[in-house]
Amino acid sequence: MKRRSFLQTMSATSLALASSAPLSVMAAAAKQDPWKQAQAIIDRVSKPLKFRNEDFVITRFDAQPCKTIAIRAWVSFVEKAAMQTPVSGAYDCYPAIKAAIAACHQAGGGRVVIPKGDWYCAGPIVLRSNVHVHLQAGAHIYFSNNPDDYAKYGNFDCGANGKLSITRWEGNDCLNFSSLVYAHGQNNIALTGEDWTSILDGQAGVDWNEQQECWWSWKGRQKPSSSGDIAAGDGAQYIPHLKGRTEESVNPNNPTSLAAIAPQLSAEEIAMIQGEGDRWRRDSAYLRALAEARVPLEKRVFGHGHYLRPHMVQFISCTNVLFQGYQTTNTPFWQHNPVNCKNMRVDHIYANSMGPNSDGFDPESCDHVLINGCTFNTGDDCIAVDSGKGPDIQFGPSQNIVIQECKMHSGHGAMTFGSIMSGGIQNVFAQNLVFENSHWKTDPLNIAIRLKSNMSRGGFLRNLHIRNVTIPNGIRTTPAFYSTLPGSLIPNKSVATSAGGVITIDCGYDPNNDNVRTRPPVVSDIHISNVKVANVETKDGQFSCYQAIVILGPVSSDYNGKSQPAPAILPVTNVTISDCDLGNPVNAANPYYLYNVKGLTLKNVKIGNTVLNKTLSV
């Protein structure tokens, strides 16, 4: 790649978004009436985007619909089902869609229209400024499920690794396969559909070779994990994977020591980042190690020979963005991950993918966001607000976000903050939500309201307001415990932070996966009201959850930094839970768990047959 071009691109994308008003002003307004601040965000983001009134229909650029055939393919970790896929040799509409977008952009903007029908696209749809990509009702885009097609068209020629794109993978920057729908550094862009028959289909559970390998195979986990997933019954199938070809396998293409790629590090620093053994050479951990070592982006090269799955939709450093009215399904990885985007509206989308890590919508380091009227059916968190991992916090916090009128079905967490939150999260407002949990018998929602961080992720969460949440089918009634570190102040597998709590604040999230633990998280000013949780009938009685409230503040024994004195390790502070009915927890003897908490105020909170009005510090 040309270094000057690369550095110019990165300097443009590394500018952190600043808030439109000083934080002190916003904080004062929030104390007076936080929901006025929420309304101001809604008003600002709801202003319609404007595009030239000209349509660029892809058939004018030689696009042709494709024929499909019926197959059986994976639709989740444990289930195959009948679906359609393009026939072998189907006409590839990638060149036509690219040409339509280019013509639209060059004309000064307009709408690129994908008509009703089945369309095969063997490459990413890349949006450009002033372009509105619109799927008509009944338009079904089948994206190629071949990884080669997402390492052909990127701006950075990385030799044998392919032509790659600037991406962010679980909060760390890298050069990797392009997301299936992508934009970088653009302004005034929209991705819309007429209704949920307007479908973006990643075909992630469809095999691409005779060895039955698919995108989801790269996760590298054949059986569901008890910490997050519900295992199917006897005789269940699981997504197979090939030995050594997963994000969780030690990859021989990664160096045996960080000294090869980060020679500036001392032996002590290398030992800390790598940890014991060679687990750090797994692709998912290797990227994390490169970030901790401050290796520049141009040397964080993945793509061919690596196994980090691409996002379905990832927009990076874009301004004035609209997502509206379509469905995503069978996505390789997270369904939506806008990063460092400003003034973004998400309206009535259906995030419907049950594969591994199929988060529905993950705004990361975004400023002024409205997520309205959306439905989520996911194999991981429904909504997860993020802000970078470890040192990759150049884009600043996620802030000024409103989430309202949404419905959540399956997922690990319905409304989640973190764990990728090193840059911080603030000024978030969520209201009028239904956590339907419609699959509660077979695949229940693990946690309703969830924060995840630890001594590595760090960051802060503050000024969070959640109200008017209905949970008609409870949540998971069996606990799931994360394993603690050796010598932890918390006994191993003793706290149900992974599943079973209606409201869970977990500042010790999965510490075994992070070797560098030097960033204590700070959680304060959390206000939750009017959460109503119903019971469901189980073999042991009527229950709503395992525990109603789980708050695990930062665990000081997890810190492994060398600096003295150590940074302050603060308790979770100023949490108010009011006017709630949290149903009957299975663990009636211990309906809540608290550790390192100061000032948890319960006002008119019903748990079982008890109404609580008290302030607790532990």
C-alpha positions in Angstrom: 0.0 0.0 0.0 1.1 3.6 -0.5 2.1 4.8 2.9 1.3 8.5 2.3 -2.2 7.6 1.1 -2.6 5.3 4.1 -1.5 7.9 6.7 -3.8 10.6 5.1 -6.7 8.2 5.4 -5.9 7.4 9.0 -5.4 11.0 10.0 -8.8 11.8 8.7 -10.5 8.9 10.5 -8.7 9.3 13.8 -10.4 12.6 14.8 -12.6 11.9 17.8 -16.1 13.2 17.7 -16.8 15.9 20.2 -20.1 16.6 21.7 -22.1 19.5 20.5 -22.2 21.0 24.0 -19.8 21.0 26.9 -20.2 18.0 29.2 -20.8 20.3 32.2 -23.7 21.9 30.5 -25.2 18.5 29.6 -24.7 17.2 33.1 -26.5 20.2 34.6 -29.4 19.7 32.2 -29.5 16.0 33.0 -29.9 16.7 36.7 -32.8 19.0 36.1 -34.7 16.6 33.8 -32.7 13.9 31.9 -35.6 13.1 29.6 -35.5 16.7 28.2 -31.9 15.9 27.2 -33.2 12.7 25.5 -35.9 14.7 23.6 -33.2 17.1 22.4 -31.3 14.2 21.0 -34.4 12.8 19.3 -35.2 16.2 17.8 -31.8 16.7 16.4 -31.3 13.2 14.9 -34.9 13.0 13.5 -34.3 15.7 10.9 -34.6 14.0 7.5 -31.6 13.5 5.3 -31.8 15.1 1.9 -30.9 13.5 -1.4 -31.2 14.5 -5.0 -34.4 13.3 -6.6 -32.9 10.9 -9.1 -33.1 7.1 -9.1 -30.3 4.8 -10.3 -31.9 1.4 -10.8 -29.3 -1.3 -10.8 -30.9 -3.0 -13.8 -29.8 0.0 -15.9 -26.2 -1.0 -15.0 -26.7 -4.6 -16.3 -27.8 -6.2 -13.0 -29.8 -9.4 -13.5 -31.9 -11.4 -11.0 -30.7 -14.9 -10.1 -32.4 -18.2 -9.8 -32.3 -20.0 -6.4 -32.5 -23.6 -5.2 -33.6 -25.1 -1.9 -31.0 -26.4 0.5 -30.6 -27.1 4.2 -28.2 -24.9 6.0 -27.4 -23.7 9.5 -29.7 -21.0 10.9 -28.2 -21.1 14.5 -25.5 -22.9 16.5 -27.7 -26.0 16.8 -30.3 -26.0 14.0 -30.4 -26.5 10.3 -33.4 -25.5 8.2 -34.6 -25.3 4.6 -33.7 -22.1 2.8 -33.0 -20.8 -0.7 -29.5 -20.0 -2.1 -28.5 -18.8 -5.6 -27.8 -21.6 -8.1 -24.2 -22.3 -9.0 -22.9 -19.8 -11.5 -25.5 -17.2 -10.6 -25.1 -13.8 -12.2 -23.0 -11.6 -10.0 -24.5 -8.1 -9.5 -21.5 -6.7 -7.6 -20.2 -4.8 -10.7 -23.7 -3.3 -11.4 -24.3 -2.2 -7.9 -20.8 -0.7 -7.7 -21.4 1.2 -11.0 -24.8 2.5 -9.9 -23.4 3.8 -6.6 -20.5 5.4 -8.5 -22.8 7.1 -11.0 -25.1 8.3 -8.3 -22.2 9.8 -6.3 -20.7 11.5 -9.3 -24.0 13.0 -10.2 -24.2 14.7 -6.8 -26.3 12.0 -5.1 -29.6 10.3 -5.3 -31.1 6.9 -4.7 -29.7 3.5 -5.9 -32.7 1.2 -6.2 -32.6 -2.5 -5.9 -35.9 -3.8 -7.3 -38.0 -6.7 -6.2 -36.4 -10.0 -6.9 -33.4 -12.2 -5.9 -30.0 -10.8 -6.5 -26.6 -12.4 -6.0 -23.7 -10.1 -4.9 -20.2 -11.5 -4.8 -18.6 -8.6 -3.0 -19.3 -5.7 -0.6 -21.8 -2.9 -1.2 -19.8 0.2 -0.5 -21.7 3.4 0.1 -20.4 6.8 -0.9 -21.4 10.4 0.2 -24.9 11.5 -0.8 -26.0 8.0 -1.9 -29.2 6.4 -0.6 -29.2 2.6 -1.3 -32.9 1.4 -1.2 -34.3 -2.1 -1.4 -37.8 -2.3 -2.7 -40.3 -4.7 -1.1 -39.4 -8.3 -2.0 -35.7 -7.4 -2.9 -33.5 -10.1 -1.5 -29.7 -9.7 -1.8 -27.9 -13.0 -1.3 -24.3 -12.1 -0.5 -21.6 -14.5 -1.5 -20.5 -16.7 1.4 -17.0 -17.0 0.0 -14.3 -15.1 2.0 -12.3 -14.5 -1.2 -15.0 -12.1 -2.4 -14.3 -9.7 0.6 -10.6 -9.6 0.1 -10.6 -8.5 -3.6 -11.8 -4.9 -3.6 -10.3 -3.2 -0.5 -8.1 -0.1 -0.8 -5.1 -1.7 0.8 -3.1 -4.3 -1.1 -1.7 -6.6 1.5 -0.1 -9.2 -0.8 -1.1 -12.7 -0.1 -3.6 -11.5 2.6 -5.6 -9.8 -0.1 -6.9 -6.3 -0.9 -8.3 -5.4 2.5 -10.3 -2.7 4.1 -9.9 -0.6 7.3 -12.2 -2.3 9.8 -12.7 -2.6 13.5 -13.1 -6.0 15.0 -14.4 -6.3 18.6 -13.1 -2.8 19.3 -9.6 -3.0 17.8 -8.6 -1.5 14.4 -7.2 -3.8 11.7 -7.0 -4.5 8.0 -9.4 -7.3 7.2 -12.1 -8.7 5.0 -14.6 -5.9 4.1 -17.9 -6.0 5.8 -20.7 -7.0 3.4 -22.1 -3.5 3.5 -19.4 -0.9 4.1 -18.7 2.8 4.2 -15.7 4.8 5.4 -15.4 8.5 5.9 -18.7 9.4 4.1 -21.4 12.0 4.7 -25.1 11.9 4.1 -25.7 8.2 3.4 -28.7 5.9 3.8 -29.5 2.2 3.7 -33.2 1.5 3.6 -35.9 -1.0 2.7 -39.6 -0.8 2.1 -40.4 -3.4 4.7 -38.9 -6.6 6.2 -39.2 -8.4 2.9 -36.3 -6.2 1.9 -33.5 -8.6 2.9 -29.8 -8.5 3.3 -28.8 -12.1 3.5 -25.2 -13.0 4.5 -25.6 -16.8 3.9 -23.3 -17.3 6.9 -24.6 -20.8 7.6 -24.2 -22.1 4.0 -21.2 -24.3 3.4 -18.7 -23.0 0.9 -16.7 -26.2 0.4 -17.0 -30.0 0.5 -15.6 -29.9 4.1 -18.8 -28.3 5.3 -17.1 -25.0 6.2 -19.1 -21.8 6.5 -18.6 -18.4 8.0 -19.9 -19.6 11.4 -17.4 -22.5 11.4 -14.7 -19.9 12.0 -16.1 -19.2 15.5 -14.5 -22.6 16.4 -17.0 -23.7 19.0 -19.1 -26.7 18.0 -21.1 -26.9 21.2 -22.9 -24.0 22.9 -21.2 -22.6 26.0 -23.1 -22.9 29.3 -22.0 -19.4 30.2 -24.0 -17.9 27.4 -26.0 -20.3 25.3 -28.6 -23.0 26.0 -27.5 -26.4 24.7 -30.0 -28.3 22.6 -31.3 -31.7 23.7 -29.8 -35.1 23.1 -28.9 -35.9 19.5 -28.5 -32.2 18.6 -26.2 -31.1 15.7 -23.6 -28.4 16.1 -21.8 -26.2 13.6 -18.6 -28.1 12.7 -15.2 -26.5 12.2 -11.9 -27.6 10.7 -9.0 -28.0 13.0 -6.8 -24.9 13.0 -9.2 -22.8 10.9 -10.9 -20.7 13.6 -10.5 -17.5 15.4 -9.9 -19.5 18.6 -7.1 -21.7 17.2 -3.4 -20.9 17.5 -2.6 -19.5 14.0 0.9 -20.4 12.7 0.8 -17.3 10.5 1.1 -15.2 13.6 4.6 -14.7 15.0 5.9 -16.7 17.9 6.8 -13.5 19.8 5.6 -9.9 19.8 9.3 -8.9 19.5 9.0 -9.7 15.8 6.4 -7.0 15.1 6.9 -4.7 18.2 10.6 -4.6 18.8 10.3 -1.5 20.9 8.8 -3.5 23.8 10.8 -4.7 26.7 10.9 -8.3 27.6 8.7 -7.6 30.6 6.1 -5.8 28.5 6.1 -8.7 26.0 5.6 -11.2 28.7 2.7 -9.3 30.2 0.8 -8.8 26.9 1.4 -12.4 25.7 0.7 -14.2 29.0 1.5 -17.8 29.5 1.7 -20.2 26.6 0.7 -19.4 23.0 -3.0 -18.7 23.4 -2.2 -15.1 22.5 -1.5 -16.3 18.9 -5.2 -17.1 18.3 -6.4 -14.5 15.8 -9.0 -13.1 18.3 -6.3 -12.7 20.9 -3.5 -11.7 18.5 -5.4 -8.6 17.4 -5.9 -7.6 21.0 -2.1 -8.1 21.7 -1.2 -5.9 18.7 -3.4 -3.2 20.1 -1.8 -3.5 23.6 1.6 -3.3 21.9 0.6 -0.1 20.1 1.4 -1.7 16.7 0.3 0.7 14.0 -2.8 -0.2 11.9 -0.8 -0.8 8.7 0.9 -3.8 10.4 -2.3 -5.3 11.8 -3.0 -7.3 8.7 -5.5 -10.2 8.7 -7.6 -11.3 5.7 -6.5 -14.5 3.9 -4.8 -16.9 6.3 -6.8 -15.6 9.2 -10.2 -16.2 10.6 -11.8 -12.9 11.8 -15.3 -12.9 10.4 -16.6 -9.7 8.8 -19.5 -7.6 10.0 -22.7 -7.5 8.0 -22.9 -3.7 8.0 -20.0 -1.6 9.2 -19.8 2.2 8.7 -16.7 4.0 10.0 -16.3 7.7 10.6 -19.5 8.7 8.7 -21.8 11.6 9.4 -25.6 11.9 8.9 -26.5 8.3 8.5 -29.9 6.5 8.2 -30.7 2.8 8.5 -34.4 2.1 8.0 -36.9 -0.5 7.2 -35.0 -3.7 6.1 -34.1 -7.1 7.5 -30.6 -8.6 8.0 -30.3 -12.3 8.4 -27.6 -15.1 8.5 -24.8 -12.6 9.1 -21.2 -13.8 9.5 -20.6 -11.7 12.6 -22.2 -8.6 14.2 -25.2 -7.4 12.2 -24.5 -3.7 12.5 -21.4 -1.9 13.8 -21.2 1.8 13.1 -18.0 3.2 14.5 -17.2 6.9 15.1 -20.5 7.9 13.3 -22.3 11.1 14.1 -26.0 12.0 13.7 -27.4 8.5 13.1 -31.0 7.3 13.0 -31.9 3.7 13.1 -35.6 3.2 12.3 -37.7 0.0 12.2 -35.0 -2.5 11.1 -35.3 -6.2 11.8 -32.0 -7.6 13.0 -32.7 -11.3 12.6 -29.6 -13.6 12.8 -29.1 -16.4 15.3 -25.6 -17.4 14.5 -22.5 -17.0 16.8 -21.8 -13.3 17.7 -24.8 -12.1 15.7 -25.2 -8.9 17.8 -28.1 -6.9 16.4 -26.8 -3.3 16.6 -23.5 -2.2 18.2 -23.0 1.6 18.0 -19.3 2.2 18.9 -17.9 5.6 19.8 -20.9 7.2 18.1 -22.4 10.6 19.0 -26.1 11.5 18.7 -27.9 8.3 17.8 -31.6 7.4 17.8 -32.6 3.7 17.6 -36.4 3.6 17.2 -39.0 0.9 16.6 -36.6 -1.9 15.8 -36.9 -5.7 16.5 -34.1 -8.0 17.4 -33.8 -11.7 17.2 -30.1 -12.4 17.8 -27.6 -15.1 18.6 -25.8 -12.6 21.0 -26.6 -9.2 22.4 -29.6 -7.4 20.9 -28.1 -3.9 21.3 -24.6 -3.4 22.7 -23.2 0.1 23.1 -19.4 0.0 22.7 -16.4 2.4 22.5 -13.2 0.6 21.6 -11.0 -1.8 23.4 -7.7 -1.2 25.3 -5.6 1.5 23.7 -7.9 1.9 20.7 -9.9 4.8 22.1 -9.0 7.5 19.6 -12.7 8.0 18.7 -13.8 8.8 22.2 -16.9 7.7 24.0 -20.3 6.6 22.8 -22.7 9.3 23.9 -26.0 11.0 23.4 -27.9 7.9 22.5 -31.7 7.3 22.7 -33.2 3.8 22.3 -37.0 3.5 22.3 -40.0 1.5 21.2 -37.9 -1.6 20.4 -38.7 -5.3 20.9 -36.1 -7.9 21.8 -36.6 -11.7 21.4 -33.6 -14.0 21.9 -30.1 -12.8 22.9 -27.5 -12.8 25.5 -28.4 -9.3 26.7 -31.4 -7.3 25.5 -29.9 -3.9 26.4 -26.1 -4.2 26.9 -23.3 -1.7 27.6 -19.8 -3.1 26.8 -17.8 -5.1 27.2 -15.9 -3.2 24.5 -16.1 0.1 26.3 -12.6 1.4 27.0 -13.5 4.8 25.6 -16.5 5.2 27.9 -20.3 5.5 27.5 -22.4 8.4 28.7 -25.7 10.1 28.2 -27.8 7.1 27.1 -31.6 7.0 27.4 -33.7 3.9 26.8 -37.5 3.9 27.1 -40.6 2.0 26.2 -39.0 -1.4 25.4 -40.4 -4.9 25.3 -38.0 -7.7 26.0 -40.4 -10.3 24.5 -38.2 -13.3 25.2 -40.6 -15.3 22.9 -38.3 -18.3 22.8 -38.1 -18.6 26.6 -38.6 -22.4 26.6 -35.8 -23.3 24.3 -33.5 -20.3 23.9 -34.2 -17.7 26.7 -32.9 -14.2 26.9 -30.0 -14.4 29.3 -30.0 -11.0 30.9 -32.4 -8.0 30.4 -30.2 -5.0 31.3 -26.5 -5.7 31.3 -23.2 -3.9 31.7 -19.9 -5.8 31.0 -16.4 -4.5 31.7 -13.3 -5.6 33.6 -9.8 -4.4 34.5 -8.7 -4.7 30.9 -11.7 -3.1 29.2 -11.9 -0.3 31.8 -13.9 2.8 30.5 -16.8 4.4 32.3 -20.6 4.2 32.2 -22.4 7.3 33.5 -25.7 9.2 33.1 -27.7 6.1 32.0 -31.5 6.3 32.2 -33.8 3.4 31.5 -37.6 3.4 32.0 -40.7 1.6 31.0 -39.5 -1.9 30.2 -41.9 -4.8 29.9 -40.6 -8.4 30.1 -43.7 -10.6 29.6 -41.9 -14.0 29.6 -39.2 -13.4 32.2 -35.6 -14.2 31.4 -33.4 -17.3 31.8 -34.1 -18.9 35.1 -30.9 -21.0 35.3 -27.6 -19.3 36.3 -24.4 -19.0 34.4 -21.2 -18.2 36.2 -17.9 -16.9 34.7 -14.7 -18.4 36.0 -12.6 -16.0 38.1 -8.8 -15.6 38.1 -6.6 -17.6 40.5 -6.4 -15.8 43.9 -9.5 -13.7 43.2 -11.4 -12.1 46.0 -14.5 -13.6 44.4 -14.9 -17.4 44.8 -14.8 -19.2 41.4 -18.2 -19.7 39.7 -20.1 -18.1 42.6 -21.7 -15.1 40.9 -24.3 -15.4 38.2 -23.0 -12.5 36.1 -23.3 -14.4 32.7 -27.0 -15.3 32.8 -30.0 -15.2 35.1 -30.1 -11.6 36.4 -32.7 -9.1 35.3 -30.4 -6.2 36.0 -26.7 -7.1 35.9 -23.7 -4.8 36.3 -20.6 -6.9 35.8 -17.2 -5.1 36.4 -15.3 -8.4 36.4 -16.4 -9.8 33.1 -14.5 -12.8 31.8 -11.1 -11.8 33.2 -9.3 -14.9 32.0 -9.3 -13.7 28.4 -7.4 -10.4 29.1 -3.7 -10.6 30.0 -3.3 -6.8 30.6 -5.6 -5.7 33.5 -4.6 -2.2 34.3 -7.8 -0.1 33.6 -10.4 -0.2 36.4 -13.9 0.6 35.1 -15.9 3.4 36.7 -19.7 3.0 36.9 -21.9 5.7 38.3 -25.3 7.5 37.9 -27.4 4.7 36.7 -31.2 5.2 37.0 -33.7 2.4 36.1 -37.4 2.7 36.6 -40.7 0.9 35.8 -39.4 -2.5 34.8 -42.1 -5.1 34.9 -41.1 -8.8 34.8 -43.6 -11.6 34.5 -43.1 -15.2 35.7 -43.2 -18.2 33.5 -44.2 -21.8 34.4 -41.2 -24.1 34.9 -41.0 -27.6 36.2 -40.2 -26.2 39.7 -42.8 -23.4 39.8 -43.4 -19.9 38.5 -40.3 -17.8 38.2 -39.0 -14.7 36.4 -35.3 -15.1 36.6 -32.5 -16.7 38.7 -31.7 -13.5 40.6 -33.3 -10.1 40.3 -30.3 -7.8 40.6 -26.5 -8.7 40.3 -24.0 -6.0 40.8 -20.3 -7.0 40.8 -18.2 -3.9 41.2 -14.5 -3.8 40.2 -12.5 -6.6 41.8 -9.2 -5.2 43.0 -7.4 -8.5 43.0 -7.8 -8.7 39.2 -5.5 -5.7 38.7 -2.0 -6.7 37.6 -0.3 -3.4 36.7 3.2 -2.5 37.9 2.5 1.2 38.5 2.4 2.3 42.1 0.2 3.6 43.5 -2.4 1.7 41.6 -5.2 3.7 40.0 -8.3 4.1 42.1 -10.5 1.1 42.1 -13.9 2.6 42.8 -17.2 1.0 43.8 -20.3 1.2 41.6 -22.0 4.3 42.8 -25.3 6.2 42.7 -27.5 3.5 41.2 -31.3 4.0 41.6 -33.9 1.3 40.8 -37.4 2.4 41.4 -41.1 1.4 40.8 -40.2 -2.1 39.5 -41.7 -5.5 39.8 -38.9 -8.0 39.1 -41.0 -11.2 39.6 -40.1 -14.3 41.5 -36.4 -15.2 41.3 -35.4 -18.9 41.6 -32.8 -17.9 44.2 -35.4 -16.5 46.6 -33.0 -16.8 49.5 -30.6 -14.4 47.8 -32.7 -12.3 45.4 -29.8 -9.9 44.8 -26.0 -10.1 44.8 -23.9 -7.0 45.6 -20.1 -6.5 45.7 -18.2 -3.2 45.9 -21.3 -1.1 45.6 -21.9 2.3 47.2 -25.3 3.8 47.2 -27.7 1.4 45.6 -31.1 2.9 46.2 -34.2 0.7 45.8 -37.5 2.6 45.8 -40.7 0.6 45.6 -39.0 -2.4 44.1 -41.0 -5.6 44.4 -39.1 -8.9 44.3 -41.3 -11.9 45.0 -43.7 -10.8 47.7 -41.4 -8.2 49.2 -41.4 -4.5 48.4 -38.0 -2.9 49.1 -37.3 0.7 50.0 -33.7 0.9 51.1 -30.2 2.1 50.3 -27.4 -0.5 50.2 -23.7 -0.3 50.2 -21.5 -3.4 50.3 
